[in-house]
Amino acid sequence: MNKNLKIFFSIASVLLVAVLGSVFVNIGLKWFSTLVKPSQFVPSFIIPIVWTIIYILTGIILFNLIKQNNLTPSLKNLFIINGVLNVLWCLVFFALKQTQLGNIVIVINAYFGVYLIYALSKTNKNYARLLTIYPIWLIIATTLNSCLWILN
């Protein structure tokens, strides 16, 4: 597959993850608004801003990794695993309204998010630093998911 096609499919994959996640989130927003939330809950308007930054950074990093011929099969698999886990969490938590199962999925996702940064740092430390927001956000989201599970 030529480089331009790889770039297209990588960027399309990031957009697909964002769109699918958003669809599942929107399915459960009404239900989510009824949940008891911890007093330290992140303001709702922050969440889509952070995810947009994460998706943009992911797209830019994938673009550059492919352009520089540095997207190893291992890194590619880690990006795919993280994308699938992101969509799966949105499905389980919001569409299926399963806070406990969502907690399990997001813990696994947080693990793979940290592992992605570790693997990425072996290829390009600057890209890893830029994308560090991703596992940090997943850890915050894991904490919030756990609180929602406990409180509801």
TORNUPA-800034 format. One record per residue: residue number from 1; residue in three letters; x, y, z of N, C-alpha, C in turn. Coordinates in Angstrom, 2 decimals. Layout:
N
+-----+-----+---------+---------+---------+---------+---------+---------+---------+---------+---------+
!   n ! res !     n_X !     n_Y !     n_Z !    ca_X !    ca_Y !    ca_Z !     c_X !     c_Y !     c_Z !
+-----+-----+---------+---------+---------+---------+---------+---------+---------+---------+---------+
! NUM ! ALA !       X !       Y !       Z !       X !       Y !       Z !       X !       Y !       Z !
...
+-----+-----+---------+---------+---------+---------+---------+---------+---------+---------+---------+
This chain:
152
+-----+-----+---------+---------+---------+---------+---------+---------+---------+---------+---------+
!   n ! res !     n_X !     n_Y !     n_Z !    ca_X !    ca_Y !    ca_Z !     c_X !     c_Y !     c_Z !
+-----+-----+---------+---------+---------+---------+---------+---------+---------+---------+---------+
!   1 ! MET !    0.85 !   -1.17 !    0.00 !    0.00 !    0.00 !    0.00 !    0.91 !    1.24 !    0.00 !
!   2 ! ASN !    0.58 !    2.22 !   -0.84 !    1.45 !    3.39 !   -0.88 !    1.23 !    4.28 !    0.34 !
!   3 ! LYS !    2.17 !    5.17 !    0.56 !    2.20 !    6.00 !    1.76 !    0.95 !    6.89 !    1.87 !
!   4 ! ASN !    0.51 !    7.47 !    0.77 !   -0.67 !    8.34 !    0.81 !   -1.93 !    7.58 !    1.21 !
!   5 ! LEU !   -2.04 !    6.37 !    0.74 !   -3.19 !    5.54 !    1.10 !   -3.14 !    5.16 !    2.59 !
!   6 ! LYS !   -1.96 !    4.86 !    3.08 !   -1.79 !    4.56 !    4.50 !   -2.18 !    5.76 !    5.36 !
!   7 ! ILE !   -1.74 !    6.94 !    4.92 !   -2.09 !    8.17 !    5.65 !   -3.60 !    8.37 !    5.64 !
!   8 ! PHE !   -4.22 !    8.19 !    4.48 !   -5.67 !    8.35 !    4.38 !   -6.40 !    7.40 !    5.33 !
!   9 ! PHE !   -6.05 !    6.13 !    5.30 !   -6.72 !    5.15 !    6.15 !   -6.46 !    5.41 !    7.64 !
!  10 ! SER !   -5.28 !    5.87 !    7.98 !   -4.99 !    6.19 !    9.38 !   -5.83 !    7.36 !    9.87 !
!  11 ! ILE !   -5.89 !    8.42 !    9.09 !   -6.68 !    9.59 !    9.48 !   -8.16 !    9.22 !    9.49 !
!  12 ! ALA !   -8.60 !    8.45 !    8.50 !  -10.00 !    8.01 !    8.46 !  -10.33 !    7.15 !    9.68 !
!  13 ! SER !   -9.38 !    6.35 !   10.13 !   -9.60 !    5.51 !   11.32 !   -9.77 !    6.36 !   12.56 !
!  14 ! VAL !   -8.96 !    7.41 !   12.69 !   -9.09 !    8.31 !   13.85 !  -10.46 !    8.98 !   13.81 !
!  15 ! LEU !  -10.87 !    9.44 !   12.63 !  -12.19 !   10.06 !   12.50 !  -13.32 !    9.07 !   12.79 !
!  16 ! LEU !  -13.15 !    7.83 !   12.35 !  -14.17 !    6.81 !   12.62 !  -14.30 !    6.56 !   14.12 !
!  17 ! VAL !  -13.19 !    6.47 !   14.83 !  -13.23 !    6.29 !   16.28 !  -13.95 !    7.46 !   16.93 !
!  18 ! ALA !  -13.62 !    8.67 !   16.50 !  -14.26 !    9.87 !   17.08 !  -15.76 !    9.88 !   16.80 !
!  19 ! VAL !  -16.16 !    9.56 !   15.59 !  -17.58 !    9.59 !   15.22 !  -18.35 !    8.48 !   15.93 !
!  20 ! LEU !  -17.83 !    7.26 !   15.91 !  -18.52 !    6.16 !   16.59 !  -18.65 !    6.42 !   18.09 !
!  21 ! GLY !  -17.56 !    6.88 !   18.69 !  -17.61 !    7.21 !   20.11 !  -18.67 !    8.26 !   20.39 !
!  22 ! SER !  -18.72 !    9.28 !   19.56 !  -19.70 !   10.35 !   19.72 !  -21.13 !    9.85 !   19.56 !
!  23 ! VAL !  -21.35 !    8.96 !   18.61 !  -22.69 !    8.38 !   18.42 !  -23.13 !    7.65 !   19.68 !
!  24 ! PHE !  -22.26 !    6.81 !   20.22 !  -22.61 !    6.05 !   21.43 !  -22.81 !    6.96 !   22.64 !
!  25 ! VAL !  -21.98 !    8.00 !   22.75 !  -22.13 !    8.96 !   23.85 !  -23.48 !    9.65 !   23.74 !
!  26 ! ASN !  -23.82 !   10.10 !   22.55 !  -25.09 !   10.80 !   22.35 !  -26.30 !    9.92 !   22.67 !
!  27 ! ILE !  -26.19 !    8.63 !   22.44 !  -27.28 !    7.70 !   22.77 !  -27.57 !    7.74 !   24.26 !
!  28 ! GLY !  -26.52 !    7.85 !   25.08 !  -26.70 !    7.77 !   26.52 !  -26.64 !    9.08 !   27.28 !
!  29 ! LEU !  -26.63 !   10.21 !   26.57 !  -26.48 !   11.49 !   27.27 !  -27.63 !   11.79 !   28.23 !
!  30 ! LYS !  -28.85 !   11.46 !   27.82 !  -30.00 !   11.72 !   28.70 !  -29.87 !   10.88 !   29.98 !
!  31 ! TRP !  -29.53 !    9.62 !   29.84 !  -29.31 !    8.74 !   30.99 !  -28.17 !    9.28 !   31.85 !
!  32 ! PHE !  -27.07 !    9.67 !   31.20 !  -25.91 !   10.18 !   31.92 !  -26.27 !   11.40 !   32.78 !
!  33 ! SER !  -27.13 !   12.25 !   32.26 !  -27.50 !   13.46 !   33.02 !  -28.25 !   13.14 !   34.30 !
!  34 ! THR !  -28.83 !   11.93 !   34.39 !  -29.58 !   11.54 !   35.60 !  -28.68 !   10.93 !   36.68 !
!  35 ! LEU !  -27.43 !   10.62 !   36.34 !  -26.55 !    9.96 !   37.30 !  -26.09 !   10.92 !   38.40 !
!  36 ! VAL !  -25.92 !   10.37 !   39.59 !  -25.33 !   11.12 !   40.69 !  -23.83 !   11.21 !   40.39 !
!  37 ! LYS !  -23.31 !   12.44 !   40.40 !  -21.91 !   12.65 !   40.07 !  -21.14 !   13.13 !   41.29 !
!  38 ! PRO !  -19.85 !   12.82 !   41.36 !  -19.04 !   13.32 !   42.48 !  -18.92 !   14.84 !   42.41 !
!  39 ! SER !  -18.70 !   15.46 !   43.53 !  -18.61 !   16.92 !   43.57 !  -17.42 !   17.44 !   42.76 !
!  40 ! GLN !  -16.40 !   16.63 !   42.55 !  -15.22 !   17.05 !   41.79 !  -15.31 !   16.69 !   40.31 !
!  41 ! PHE !  -16.50 !   16.43 !   39.82 !  -16.67 !   15.99 !   38.43 !  -16.20 !   17.06 !   37.46 !
!  42 ! VAL !  -15.55 !   16.63 !   36.40 !  -15.06 !   17.53 !   35.35 !  -16.25 !   18.23 !   34.70 !
!  43 ! PRO !  -16.17 !   19.55 !   34.51 !  -17.27 !   20.25 !   33.82 !  -17.52 !   19.64 !   32.44 !
!  44 ! SER !  -18.77 !   19.46 !   32.09 !  -19.15 !   18.78 !   30.85 !  -18.52 !   19.38 !   29.60 !
!  45 ! PHE !  -18.36 !   20.69 !   29.55 !  -17.83 !   21.31 !   28.33 !  -16.35 !   20.98 !   28.10 !
!  46 ! ILE !  -15.65 !   20.55 !   29.13 !  -14.21 !   20.23 !   29.01 !  -14.01 !   18.91 !   28.25 !
!  47 ! ILE !  -14.90 !   17.96 !   28.46 !  -14.71 !   16.60 !   27.92 !  -14.56 !   16.59 !   26.40 !
!  48 ! PRO !  -15.48 !   17.19 !   25.62 !  -15.27 !   17.15 !   24.16 !  -14.05 !   17.94 !   23.70 !
!  49 ! ILE !  -13.67 !   18.97 !   24.44 !  -12.48 !   19.74 !   24.07 !  -11.24 !   18.86 !   24.20 !
!  50 ! VAL !  -11.13 !   18.15 !   25.32 !   -9.96 !   17.28 !   25.53 !   -9.92 !   16.17 !   24.49 !
!  51 ! TRP !  -11.07 !   15.53 !   24.23 !  -11.09 !   14.45 !   23.24 !  -10.75 !   14.97 !   21.85 !
!  52 ! THR !  -11.20 !   16.16 !   21.51 !  -10.86 !   16.74 !   20.20 !   -9.35 !   16.93 !   20.09 !
!  53 ! ILE !   -8.73 !   17.45 !   21.14 !   -7.27 !   17.62 !   21.16 !   -6.58 !   16.27 !   21.00 !
!  54 ! ILE !   -7.06 !   15.27 !   21.73 !   -6.45 !   13.93 !   21.64 !   -6.56 !   13.37 !   20.23 !
!  55 ! TYR !   -7.73 !   13.49 !   19.62 !   -7.92 !   12.96 !   18.26 !   -7.07 !   13.72 !   17.23 !
!  56 ! ILE !   -6.98 !   15.03 !   17.37 !   -6.15 !   15.81 !   16.45 !   -4.68 !   15.42 !   16.60 !
!  57 ! LEU !   -4.21 !   15.34 !   17.84 !   -2.82 !   14.94 !   18.07 !   -2.55 !   13.54 !   17.52 !
!  58 ! THR !   -3.48 !   12.63 !   17.75 !   -3.32 !   11.25 !   17.25 !   -3.21 !   11.25 !   15.73 !
!  59 ! GLY !   -4.08 !   12.01 !   15.06 !   -4.03 !   12.09 !   13.60 !   -2.72 !   12.67 !   13.10 !
!  60 ! ILE !   -2.27 !   13.74 !   13.73 !   -1.01 !   14.37 !   13.33 !    0.17 !   13.43 !   13.55 !
!  61 ! ILE !    0.18 !   12.76 !   14.68 !    1.27 !   11.83 !   14.99 !    1.27 !   10.66 !   14.02 !
!  62 ! LEU !    0.10 !   10.09 !   13.75 !    0.02 !    8.99 !   12.78 !    0.49 !    9.45 !   11.41 !
!  63 ! PHE !    0.04 !   10.62 !   11.00 !    0.46 !   11.18 !    9.71 !    1.98 !   11.25 !    9.63 !
!  64 ! ASN !    2.59 !   11.82 !   10.66 !    4.05 !   11.97 !   10.66 !    4.78 !   10.64 !   10.76 !
!  65 ! LEU !    4.27 !    9.73 !   11.56 !    4.92 !    8.41 !   11.66 !    4.92 !    7.70 !   10.32 !
!  66 ! ILE !    3.81 !    7.77 !    9.62 !    3.73 !    7.12 !    8.31 !    4.63 !    7.84 !    7.30 !
!  67 ! LYS !    4.56 !    9.16 !    7.31 !    5.38 !    9.96 !    6.39 !    6.86 !    9.67 !    6.57 !
!  68 ! GLN !    7.28 !    9.45 !    7.82 !    8.69 !    9.20 !    8.12 !    9.04 !    7.70 !    8.13 !
!  69 ! ASN !    8.09 !    6.86 !    7.74 !    8.26 !    5.40 !    7.75 !    8.63 !    4.87 !    9.14 !
!  70 ! ASN !    8.01 !    5.44 !   10.18 !    8.30 !    5.03 !   11.55 !    7.11 !    4.37 !   12.25 !
!  71 ! LEU !    6.04 !    4.08 !   11.52 !    4.90 !    3.42 !   12.15 !    5.15 !    1.91 !   12.11 !
!  72 ! THR !    5.69 !    1.40 !   13.21 !    6.00 !   -0.03 !   13.30 !    4.71 !   -0.82 !   13.45 !
!  73 ! PRO !    4.74 !   -2.10 !   13.11 !    3.54 !   -2.92 !   13.31 !    3.05 !   -2.91 !   14.77 !
!  74 ! SER !    3.98 !   -2.89 !   15.69 !    3.62 !   -2.86 !   17.11 !    2.88 !   -1.57 !   17.45 !
!  75 ! LEU !    3.39 !   -0.43 !   17.00 !    2.73 !    0.85 !   17.25 !    1.36 !    0.90 !   16.58 !
!  76 ! LYS !    1.32 !    0.43 !   15.34 !    0.05 !    0.40 !   14.61 !   -0.99 !   -0.40 !   15.39 !
!  77 ! ASN !   -0.59 !   -1.57 !   15.89 !   -1.51 !   -2.41 !   16.67 !   -1.96 !   -1.71 !   17.95 !
!  78 ! LEU !   -1.05 !   -1.00 !   18.60 !   -1.41 !   -0.28 !   19.82 !   -2.39 !    0.86 !   19.54 !
!  79 ! PHE !   -2.21 !    1.56 !   18.43 !   -3.17 !    2.59 !   18.06 !   -4.54 !    1.97 !   17.78 !
!  80 ! ILE !   -4.54 !    0.83 !   17.10 !   -5.81 !    0.14 !   16.79 !   -6.48 !   -0.33 !   18.08 !
!  81 ! ILE !   -5.72 !   -0.96 !   18.96 !   -6.28 !   -1.45 !   20.23 !   -6.89 !   -0.29 !   21.01 !
!  82 ! ASN !   -6.18 !    0.82 !   21.09 !   -6.69 !    1.98 !   21.83 !   -7.95 !    2.53 !   21.19 !
!  83 ! GLY !   -7.99 !    2.58 !   19.87 !   -9.19 !    3.06 !   19.18 !  -10.39 !    2.16 !   19.44 !
!  84 ! VAL !  -10.17 !    0.86 !   19.33 !  -11.25 !   -0.10 !   19.59 !  -11.74 !    0.01 !   21.03 !
!  85 ! LEU !  -10.82 !    0.11 !   21.98 !  -11.20 !    0.22 !   23.39 !  -11.95 !    1.52 !   23.67 !
!  86 ! ASN !  -11.56 !    2.61 !   23.01 !  -12.28 !    3.87 !   23.17 !  -13.73 !    3.73 !   22.72 !
!  87 ! VAL !  -13.93 !    3.16 !   21.55 !  -15.29 !    2.98 !   21.03 !  -16.06 !    2.00 !   21.91 !
!  88 ! LEU !  -15.40 !    0.92 !   22.32 !  -16.05 !   -0.08 !   23.17 !  -16.52 !    0.53 !   24.48 !
!  89 ! TRP !  -15.68 !    1.38 !   25.09 !  -16.09 !    2.02 !   26.34 !  -17.31 !    2.90 !   26.12 !
!  90 ! CYS !  -17.31 !    3.69 !   25.06 !  -18.46 !    4.55 !   24.77 !  -19.73 !    3.72 !   24.59 !
!  91 ! LEU !  -19.61 !    2.60 !   23.90 !  -20.74 !    1.69 !   23.69 !  -21.23 !    1.13 !   25.03 !
!  92 ! VAL !  -20.32 !    0.56 !   25.79 !  -20.68 !   -0.11 !   27.05 !  -21.21 !    0.89 !   28.07 !
!  93 ! PHE !  -20.51 !    1.99 !   28.25 !  -20.90 !    2.94 !   29.29 !  -22.15 !    3.73 !   28.91 !
!  94 ! PHE !  -22.14 !    4.36 !   27.76 !  -23.25 !    5.24 !   27.39 !  -24.42 !    4.52 !   26.74 !
!  95 ! ALA !  -24.17 !    3.73 !   25.70 !  -25.28 !    3.10 !   24.98 !  -25.90 !    1.96 !   25.77 !
!  96 ! LEU !  -25.06 !    1.14 !   26.43 !  -25.58 !    0.01 !   27.19 !  -25.83 !    0.35 !   28.65 !
!  97 ! LYS !  -25.35 !    1.52 !   29.09 !  -25.57 !    2.03 !   30.45 !  -25.03 !    1.08 !   31.52 !
!  98 ! GLN !  -23.85 !    0.54 !   31.27 !  -23.22 !   -0.42 !   32.17 !  -21.99 !    0.21 !   32.82 !
!  99 ! THR !  -22.18 !    0.85 !   33.97 !  -21.07 !    1.55 !   34.61 !  -19.98 !    0.59 !   35.09 !
! 100 ! GLN !  -20.37 !   -0.56 !   35.62 !  -19.37 !   -1.51 !   36.13 !  -18.55 !   -2.10 !   34.98 !
! 101 ! LEU !  -19.22 !   -2.57 !   33.95 !  -18.50 !   -3.12 !   32.80 !  -17.69 !   -2.02 !   32.11 !
! 102 ! GLY !  -18.25 !   -0.81 !   32.06 !  -17.52 !    0.33 !   31.51 !  -16.23 !    0.58 !   32.29 !
! 103 ! ASN !  -16.31 !    0.39 !   33.61 !  -15.12 !    0.57 !   34.45 !  -14.04 !   -0.45 !   34.08 !
! 104 ! ILE !  -14.43 !   -1.67 !   33.83 !  -13.46 !   -2.70 !   33.43 !  -12.82 !   -2.33 !   32.10 !
! 105 ! VAL !  -13.64 !   -1.90 !   31.13 !  -13.12 !   -1.54 !   29.81 !  -12.17 !   -0.36 !   29.91 !
! 106 ! ILE !  -12.53 !    0.65 !   30.69 !  -11.69 !    1.85 !   30.75 !  -10.38 !    1.59 !   31.50 !
! 107 ! VAL !  -10.38 !    0.68 !   32.46 !   -9.12 !    0.32 !   33.12 !   -8.18 !   -0.35 !   32.11 !
! 108 ! ILE !   -8.73 !   -1.24 !   31.30 !   -7.92 !   -1.89 !   30.26 !   -7.43 !   -0.84 !   29.26 !
! 109 ! ASN !   -8.33 !    0.09 !   28.89 !   -7.97 !    1.15 !   27.96 !   -6.85 !    2.03 !   28.53 !
! 110 ! ALA !   -6.95 !    2.37 !   29.80 !   -5.91 !    3.19 !   30.44 !   -4.56 !    2.46 !   30.41 !
! 111 ! TYR !   -4.58 !    1.17 !   30.67 !   -3.34 !    0.38 !   30.61 !   -2.73 !    0.47 !   29.21 !
! 112 ! PHE !   -3.55 !    0.23 !   28.19 !   -3.03 !    0.28 !   26.82 !   -2.66 !    1.70 !   26.39 !
! 113 ! GLY !   -3.31 !    2.70 !   26.97 !   -2.92 !    4.08 !   26.69 !   -1.53 !    4.38 !   27.21 !
! 114 ! VAL !   -1.26 !    3.93 !   28.43 !    0.09 !    4.11 !   28.99 !    1.11 !    3.32 !   28.18 !
! 115 ! TYR !    0.74 !    2.10 !   27.80 !    1.66 !    1.27 !   27.01 !    1.93 !    1.89 !   25.64 !
! 116 ! LEU !    0.92 !    2.52 !   25.05 !    1.09 !    3.20 !   23.77 !    2.15 !    4.30 !   23.89 !
! 117 ! ILE !    2.07 !    5.09 !   24.95 !    3.03 !    6.17 !   25.14 !    4.44 !    5.60 !   25.35 !
! 118 ! TYR !    4.53 !    4.53 !   26.12 !    5.82 !    3.88 !   26.34 !    6.41 !    3.41 !   25.01 !
! 119 ! ALA !    5.61 !    2.73 !   24.20 !    6.09 !    2.23 !   22.91 !    6.41 !    3.38 !   21.96 !
! 120 ! LEU !    5.59 !    4.41 !   21.98 !    5.82 !    5.57 !   21.12 !    7.11 !    6.29 !   21.50 !
! 121 ! SER !    7.43 !    6.31 !   22.78 !    8.65 !    7.00 !   23.23 !    9.91 !    6.32 !   22.69 !
! 122 ! LYS !    9.82 !    5.06 !   22.35 !   10.97 !    4.36 !   21.77 !   11.22 !    4.81 !   20.33 !
! 123 ! THR !   10.14 !    5.27 !   19.67 !   10.26 !    5.72 !   18.29 !   10.50 !    7.22 !   18.20 !
! 124 ! ASN !    9.73 !    7.98 !   19.00 !    9.85 !    9.43 !   18.95 !    9.39 !   10.01 !   20.29 !
! 125 ! LYS !   10.33 !   10.47 !   21.07 !   10.03 !   10.99 !   22.41 !    9.11 !   12.22 !   22.36 !
! 126 ! ASN !    9.28 !   13.06 !   21.34 !    8.43 !   14.25 !   21.24 !    6.97 !   13.88 !   20.98 !
! 127 ! TYR !    6.74 !   12.90 !   20.12 !    5.36 !   12.45 !   19.88 !    4.77 !   11.86 !   21.16 !
! 128 ! ALA !    5.58 !   11.10 !   21.87 !    5.12 !   10.51 !   23.13 !    4.75 !   11.59 !   24.13 !
! 129 ! ARG !    5.58 !   12.62 !   24.22 !    5.28 !   13.73 !   25.14 !    3.98 !   14.43 !   24.75 !
! 130 ! LEU !    3.81 !   14.68 !   23.46 !    2.59 !   15.34 !   22.99 !    1.34 !   14.52 !   23.32 !
! 131 ! LEU !    1.43 !   13.22 !   23.15 !    0.25 !   12.37 !   23.33 !    0.08 !   11.90 !   24.78 !
! 132 ! THR !    0.93 !   12.34 !   25.67 !    0.80 !   11.98 !   27.09 !   -0.54 !   12.42 !   27.66 !
! 133 ! ILE !   -1.15 !   13.42 !   27.06 !   -2.48 !   13.87 !   27.49 !   -3.48 !   12.70 !   27.43 !
! 134 ! TYR !   -3.29 !   11.79 !   26.49 !   -4.23 !   10.68 !   26.30 !   -4.31 !    9.75 !   27.51 !
! 135 ! PRO !   -3.21 !    9.13 !   27.96 !   -3.34 !    8.27 !   29.14 !   -3.69 !    9.04 !   30.41 !
! 136 ! ILE !   -3.22 !   10.29 !   30.50 !   -3.60 !   11.09 !   31.67 !   -5.11 !   11.28 !   31.69 !
! 137 ! TRP !   -5.68 !   11.61 !   30.54 !   -7.13 !   11.79 !   30.46 !   -7.86 !   10.47 !   30.74 !
! 138 ! LEU !   -7.32 !    9.37 !   30.24 !   -7.95 !    8.07 !   30.51 !   -7.93 !    7.73 !   31.99 !
! 139 ! ILE !   -6.87 !    8.09 !   32.67 !   -6.79 !    7.84 !   34.12 !   -7.80 !    8.70 !   34.86 !
! 140 ! ILE !   -7.94 !    9.96 !   34.45 !   -8.97 !   10.82 !   35.03 !  -10.35 !   10.23 !   34.76 !
! 141 ! ALA !  -10.58 !    9.81 !   33.52 !  -11.87 !    9.22 !   33.16 !  -12.14 !    7.93 !   33.92 !
! 142 ! THR !  -11.10 !    7.15 !   34.16 !  -11.25 !    5.92 !   34.94 !  -11.69 !    6.24 !   36.36 !
! 143 ! THR !  -11.09 !    7.26 !   36.95 !  -11.48 !    7.69 !   38.30 !  -12.94 !    8.13 !   38.32 !
! 144 ! LEU !  -13.32 !    8.91 !   37.33 !  -14.71 !    9.38 !   37.27 !  -15.68 !    8.23 !   37.03 !
! 145 ! ASN !  -15.31 !    7.31 !   36.14 !  -16.14 !    6.14 !   35.87 !  -16.32 !    5.33 !   37.16 !
! 146 ! SER !  -15.25 !    5.16 !   37.91 !  -15.34 !    4.41 !   39.19 !  -16.27 !    5.11 !   40.16 !
! 147 ! CYS !  -16.18 !    6.43 !   40.23 !  -17.07 !    7.18 !   41.13 !  -18.53 !    7.02 !   40.70 !
! 148 ! LEU !  -18.77 !    7.09 !   39.40 !  -20.15 !    6.93 !   38.91 !  -20.68 !    5.53 !   39.19 !
! 149 ! TRP !  -19.83 !    4.55 !   39.07 !  -20.23 !    3.18 !   39.37 !  -20.59 !    3.05 !   40.85 !
! 150 ! ILE !  -19.76 !    3.60 !   41.71 !  -19.99 !    3.52 !   43.17 !  -21.23 !    4.30 !   43.57 !
! 151 ! LEU !  -21.39 !    5.49 !   43.03 !  -22.49 !    6.37 !   43.43 !  -23.84 !    5.95 !   42.85 !
! 152 ! ASN !  -23.82 !    5.18 !   41.81 !  -25.08 !    4.83 !   41.15 !  -25.30 !    3.33 !   41.17 !
+-----+-----+---------+---------+---------+---------+---------+---------+---------+---------+---------+
